[in-house]
Amino acid sequence: MTAEATVREGIPALARPLRRDELAAALTIVRRLRDLGSLSPGADAAADAVVAALQERFVALTGPEAHDAEPDVRLLEALAESGLLPLDPLPVERLLDQAMVVFYLHPGALTSRHYHRVLLAMIRLDVDVLRDHVLRAPLLGPDLARGAAGEYLALRLRWEKHAHADEQTRIAADLLELMASPRIAELGPVTRGRGTWLVARQVGTPAQSLERLDRAIALDPRSPYPHHARAGLLADMNEPAAAAASAREAVARLERDGFARRPSTRYDAASMLRSAFHHLLRAGQVAEARSVLVIYEALDQPEKLDELRAALREAERASGRR
């Protein structure tokens, strides 16, 4: 079966796994079909097959029979260039985590240049690359920082690493300007939403910040982070009921995608759950706060648990006195 027939008829129908060169050819055809204004039934399967193949290849980089990562990185770049986003984002995020393991724990198996190319491809696939591992990486060199993806990653790295408040404000303004630029259209909506909510509160008025967070939610409906940020902003604006509503939305998204069970997002999930608990208590929504506490108690060694339980008991007593 030719690569074109594979894409048109659907990859799951094949009785054998596709070779890497067949996958690359399929993605080339997908890109051409997209440019012509149509996509085949096999397009989504092509993305899933590439991710599955790359996971095996990245794991193999740590094995006894080392191989050159260049063809695998090229295949990942071809997936990003095809314009396909895998239907299930979690395998792609695991692929990024695997690349991080290879780069940091197996020196030489994946060069820094290859690793940065992986990060840039992941940005184009709407995957959040700013994990703790990435923050230890040096800033991108000029050859890797070109284009909107490179600019975005360079600004994110500067933002995460720079503690000086005035400099962070300047970086936030630059990032918001990039998010509003037509050049950012090459990146997916999730990446654009992430770049917006991250610094939404750093520049301008509370009303402008709220507008940015609403835009980020529209771009990235799966993420709990803009809802979490929106809850904090509304609490600062002395709107406890609205803050509680946003907090409930954040918790719903945490639960839907299992953020608290994934190592890369477990710390953030715990922080968001504690914050949601307090927003709900301040709004007098004791039963909802109790439900959030149940979720929090199920975490592995949650912090400040006694403090949260005491706050809930006091709220329940106060509610009973009224």
KEBA-762885 format. One record per residue (C-alpha): residue in three letters; chain; x, y, z. Coordinates in steps of 0.1 Angstrom, whole numbers. Example, Ala and Ser with C-alpha at 12.3 -4.5 7.8 and 13.67 -1.06 7.14 Angstrom:
BEGIN
- ALA / A / 123 / -45 / 78
- SER / A / 137 / -11 / 71
//
This chain:
BEGIN
- MET / A / 0 / 0 / 0
- THR / A / 14 / 34 / -9
- ALA / A / 17 / 62 / 16
- GLU / A / -11 / 81 / -2
- ALA / A / -34 / 51 / 0
- THR / A / -25 / 47 / 36
- VAL / A / -36 / 83 / 44
- ARG / A / -67 / 81 / 22
- GLU / A / -80 / 47 / 35
- GLY / A / -70 / 51 / 71
- ILE / A / -39 / 38 / 90
- PRO / A / -58 / 16 / 115
- ALA / A / -67 / -7 / 86
- LEU / A / -31 / -17 / 81
- ALA / A / -20 / -51 / 94
- ARG / A / 16 / -40 / 102
- PRO / A / 32 / -9 / 118
- LEU / A / 44 / 17 / 94
- ARG / A / 81 / 24 / 90
- ARG / A / 94 / 58 / 99
- ASP / A / 99 / 67 / 62
- GLU / A / 63 / 56 / 55
- LEU / A / 50 / 78 / 83
- ALA / A / 70 / 108 / 70
- ALA / A / 56 / 103 / 35
- ALA / A / 21 / 101 / 50
- LEU / A / 26 / 134 / 68
- THR / A / 38 / 150 / 36
- ILE / A / 6 / 139 / 18
- VAL / A / -15 / 151 / 48
- ARG / A / 1 / 186 / 45
- ARG / A / -5 / 186 / 7
- LEU / A / -42 / 176 / 12
- ARG / A / -46 / 203 / 39
- ASP / A / -32 / 229 / 15
- LEU / A / -57 / 218 / -11
- GLY / A / -85 / 223 / 15
- SER / A / -93 / 187 / 24
- LEU / A / -82 / 160 / 48
- SER / A / -86 / 123 / 45
- PRO / A / -102 / 99 / 71
- GLY / A / -67 / 86 / 79
- ALA / A / -53 / 120 / 89
- ASP / A / -59 / 117 / 126
- ALA / A / -47 / 81 / 126
- ALA / A / -15 / 94 / 109
- ALA / A / -8 / 117 / 139
- ASP / A / -15 / 90 / 164
- ALA / A / 8 / 65 / 146
- VAL / A / 36 / 90 / 144
- VAL / A / 34 / 97 / 182
- ALA / A / 33 / 60 / 190
- ALA / A / 64 / 54 / 168
- LEU / A / 83 / 83 / 182
- GLN / A / 76 / 72 / 218
- GLU / A / 93 / 38 / 210
- ARG / A / 122 / 56 / 192
- PHE / A / 128 / 80 / 221
- VAL / A / 128 / 51 / 246
- ALA / A / 153 / 33 / 223
- LEU / A / 177 / 62 / 226
- THR / A / 185 / 51 / 261
- GLY / A / 191 / 15 / 252
- PRO / A / 223 / -4 / 245
- GLU / A / 221 / 1 / 207
- ALA / A / 222 / 39 / 203
- HIS / A / 210 / 54 / 171
- ASP / A / 211 / 89 / 156
- ALA / A / 181 / 110 / 168
- GLU / A / 181 / 132 / 137
- PRO / A / 155 / 112 / 117
- ASP / A / 132 / 110 / 147
- VAL / A / 134 / 147 / 154
- ARG / A / 127 / 153 / 117
- LEU / A / 96 / 131 / 119
- LEU / A / 84 / 151 / 149
- GLU / A / 89 / 183 / 130
- ALA / A / 70 / 169 / 100
- LEU / A / 41 / 161 / 124
- ALA / A / 41 / 197 / 136
- GLU / A / 43 / 211 / 100
- SER / A / 15 / 189 / 89
- GLY / A / -9 / 210 / 110
- LEU / A / -23 / 179 / 127
- LEU / A / -29 / 179 / 165
- PRO / A / -33 / 143 / 179
- LEU / A / -68 / 138 / 192
- ASP / A / -55 / 127 / 226
- PRO / A / -29 / 153 / 238
- LEU / A / -17 / 131 / 267
- PRO / A / 5 / 108 / 246
- VAL / A / 22 / 138 / 230
- GLU / A / 29 / 152 / 265
- ARG / A / 44 / 119 / 275
- LEU / A / 65 / 120 / 244
- LEU / A / 79 / 154 / 256
- ASP / A / 86 / 140 / 290
- GLN / A / 104 / 110 / 275
- ALA / A / 126 / 135 / 255
- MET / A / 134 / 153 / 287
- VAL / A / 144 / 120 / 304
- VAL / A / 167 / 112 / 275
- PHE / A / 183 / 146 / 274
- TYR / A / 189 / 151 / 311
- LEU / A / 196 / 115 / 323
- HIS / A / 214 / 100 / 293
- PRO / A / 240 / 126 / 282
- GLY / A / 248 / 125 / 245
- ALA / A / 218 / 104 / 234
- LEU / A / 200 / 136 / 225
- THR / A / 220 / 167 / 217
- SER / A / 210 / 201 / 229
- ARG / A / 203 / 212 / 194
- HIS / A / 180 / 182 / 189
- TYR / A / 163 / 188 / 222
- HIS / A / 156 / 224 / 214
- ARG / A / 141 / 214 / 181
- VAL / A / 119 / 189 / 200
- LEU / A / 107 / 218 / 222
- LEU / A / 99 / 241 / 192
- ALA / A / 80 / 213 / 175
- MET / A / 60 / 207 / 207
- ILE / A / 51 / 243 / 209
- ARG / A / 36 / 240 / 174
- LEU / A / 17 / 210 / 186
- ASP / A / 2 / 230 / 214
- VAL / A / 21 / 211 / 241
- ASP / A / 33 / 230 / 272
- VAL / A / 71 / 228 / 272
- LEU / A / 77 / 249 / 302
- ARG / A / 82 / 221 / 328
- ASP / A / 108 / 221 / 356
- HIS / A / 132 / 202 / 333
- VAL / A / 131 / 229 / 306
- LEU / A / 138 / 257 / 330
- ARG / A / 173 / 243 / 335
- ALA / A / 180 / 246 / 298
- PRO / A / 200 / 276 / 285
- LEU / A / 183 / 302 / 265
- LEU / A / 179 / 294 / 228
- GLY / A / 207 / 303 / 205
- PRO / A / 200 / 326 / 175
- ASP / A / 197 / 297 / 151
- LEU / A / 169 / 282 / 171
- ALA / A / 151 / 313 / 182
- ARG / A / 138 / 323 / 148
- GLY / A / 101 / 323 / 140
- ALA / A / 71 / 327 / 163
- ALA / A / 77 / 294 / 181
- GLY / A / 113 / 303 / 189
- GLU / A / 103 / 338 / 200
- TYR / A / 76 / 324 / 222
- LEU / A / 99 / 298 / 238
- ALA / A / 127 / 324 / 244
- LEU / A / 102 / 348 / 261
- ARG / A / 88 / 320 / 282
- LEU / A / 122 / 310 / 294
- ARG / A / 131 / 346 / 302
- TRP / A / 99 / 350 / 320
- GLU / A / 103 / 319 / 342
- LYS / A / 139 / 326 / 350
- HIS / A / 139 / 364 / 357
- ALA / A / 129 / 374 / 392
- HIS / A / 133 / 412 / 389
- ALA / A / 98 / 427 / 388
- ASP / A / 105 / 456 / 363
- GLU / A / 121 / 432 / 339
- GLN / A / 92 / 407 / 342
- THR / A / 68 / 435 / 333
- ARG / A / 88 / 442 / 302
- ILE / A / 89 / 406 / 292
- ALA / A / 51 / 403 / 299
- ALA / A / 45 / 432 / 276
- ASP / A / 66 / 416 / 249
- LEU / A / 48 / 383 / 252
- LEU / A / 14 / 400 / 250
- GLU / A / 25 / 419 / 219
- LEU / A / 37 / 386 / 203
- MET / A / 3 / 370 / 212
- ALA / A / -15 / 398 / 194
- SER / A / 8 / 396 / 163
- PRO / A / -4 / 380 / 130
- ARG / A / 28 / 360 / 130
- ILE / A / 16 / 339 / 160
- ALA / A / -11 / 324 / 137
- GLU / A / 14 / 296 / 128
- LEU / A / 10 / 284 / 164
- GLY / A / -21 / 266 / 177
- PRO / A / -48 / 281 / 198
- VAL / A / -37 / 263 / 230
- THR / A / -2 / 278 / 228
- ARG / A / -17 / 313 / 221
- GLY / A / -41 / 309 / 250
- ARG / A / -12 / 298 / 273
- GLY / A / 9 / 328 / 263
- THR / A / -20 / 351 / 271
- TRP / A / -31 / 338 / 305
- LEU / A / 4 / 335 / 318
- VAL / A / 10 / 372 / 318
- ALA / A / -26 / 385 / 316
- ARG / A / -24 / 402 / 350
- GLN / A / 11 / 417 / 346
- VAL / A / 2 / 447 / 324
- GLY / A / -28 / 470 / 323
- THR / A / -59 / 474 / 343
- PRO / A / -79 / 446 / 361
- ALA / A / -106 / 450 / 334
- GLN / A / -80 / 444 / 306
- SER / A / -66 / 415 / 325
- LEU / A / -101 / 399 / 328
- GLU / A / -106 / 404 / 291
- ARG / A / -73 / 386 / 283
- LEU / A / -82 / 357 / 306
- ASP / A / -116 / 353 / 289
- ARG / A / -98 / 353 / 255
- ALA / A / -73 / 327 / 268
- ILE / A / -102 / 305 / 280
- ALA / A / -118 / 307 / 246
- LEU / A / -85 / 297 / 230
- ASP / A / -76 / 269 / 255
- PRO / A / -109 / 255 / 269
- ARG / A / -92 / 223 / 282
- SER / A / -67 / 241 / 306
- PRO / A / -76 / 248 / 342
- TYR / A / -49 / 276 / 345
- PRO / A / -68 / 305 / 330
- HIS / A / -98 / 297 / 352
- HIS / A / -75 / 296 / 382
- ALA / A / -60 / 329 / 373
- ARG / A / -94 / 344 / 366
- ALA / A / -106 / 333 / 401
- GLY / A / -76 / 350 / 417
- LEU / A / -82 / 382 / 398
- LEU / A / -119 / 383 / 407
- ALA / A / -111 / 377 / 443
- ASP / A / -88 / 407 / 442
- MET / A / -116 / 427 / 426
- ASN / A / -138 / 417 / 457
- GLU / A / -162 / 396 / 437
- PRO / A / -162 / 363 / 457
- ALA / A / -192 / 347 / 440
- ALA / A / -176 / 352 / 405
- ALA / A / -143 / 340 / 419
- ALA / A / -159 / 308 / 432
- ALA / A / -175 / 302 / 399
- SER / A / -142 / 304 / 381
- ALA / A / -126 / 282 / 408
- ARG / A / -152 / 255 / 402
- GLU / A / -144 / 256 / 365
- ALA / A / -107 / 251 / 372
- VAL / A / -114 / 221 / 394
- ALA / A / -137 / 206 / 368
- ARG / A / -109 / 208 / 343
- LEU / A / -84 / 194 / 368
- GLU / A / -106 / 164 / 373
- ARG / A / -115 / 158 / 337
- ASP / A / -78 / 154 / 325
- GLY / A / -64 / 140 / 357
- PHE / A / -39 / 168 / 363
- ALA / A / -35 / 158 / 399
- ARG / A / -24 / 123 / 389
- ARG / A / 2 / 134 / 363
- PRO / A / 37 / 140 / 377
- SER / A / 43 / 170 / 355
- THR / A / 12 / 189 / 367
- ARG / A / 7 / 174 / 402
- TYR / A / 22 / 204 / 421
- ASP / A / 2 / 229 / 402
- ALA / A / -30 / 209 / 406
- ALA / A / -25 / 208 / 444
- SER / A / -20 / 246 / 445
- MET / A / -51 / 252 / 424
- LEU / A / -72 / 229 / 446
- ARG / A / -61 / 247 / 478
- SER / A / -69 / 281 / 461
- ALA / A / -103 / 268 / 449
- PHE / A / -111 / 256 / 484
- HIS / A / -105 / 291 / 499
- HIS / A / -124 / 309 / 471
- LEU / A / -155 / 286 / 477
- LEU / A / -153 / 292 / 515
- ARG / A / -151 / 329 / 511
- ALA / A / -182 / 328 / 489
- GLY / A / -201 / 308 / 516
- GLN / A / -202 / 277 / 494
- VAL / A / -193 / 252 / 522
- ALA / A / -206 / 220 / 505
- GLU / A / -186 / 228 / 473
- ALA / A / -155 / 235 / 494
- ARG / A / -160 / 202 / 512
- SER / A / -161 / 184 / 478
- VAL / A / -128 / 200 / 467
- LEU / A / -112 / 190 / 500
- VAL / A / -122 / 154 / 493
- ILE / A / -103 / 156 / 460
- TYR / A / -73 / 172 / 477
- GLU / A / -72 / 146 / 505
- ALA / A / -68 / 119 / 478
- LEU / A / -35 / 134 / 466
- ASP / A / -2 / 119 / 476
- GLN / A / 9 / 137 / 509
- PRO / A / -10 / 170 / 503
- GLU / A / 4 / 200 / 521
- LYS / A / -15 / 221 / 547
- LEU / A / -42 / 194 / 550
- ASP / A / -48 / 200 / 587
- GLU / A / -51 / 237 / 581
- LEU / A / -77 / 232 / 554
- ARG / A / -97 / 207 / 575
- ALA / A / -97 / 232 / 604
- ALA / A / -109 / 260 / 581
- LEU / A / -137 / 237 / 568
- ARG / A / -148 / 228 / 604
- GLU / A / -150 / 265 / 613
- ALA / A / -170 / 273 / 582
- GLU / A / -194 / 245 / 590
- ARG / A / -198 / 257 / 626
- ALA / A / -204 / 293 / 614
- SER / A / -229 / 280 / 588
- GLY / A / -248 / 260 / 615
- ARG / A / -250 / 291 / 638
- ARG / A / -267 / 312 / 611
//
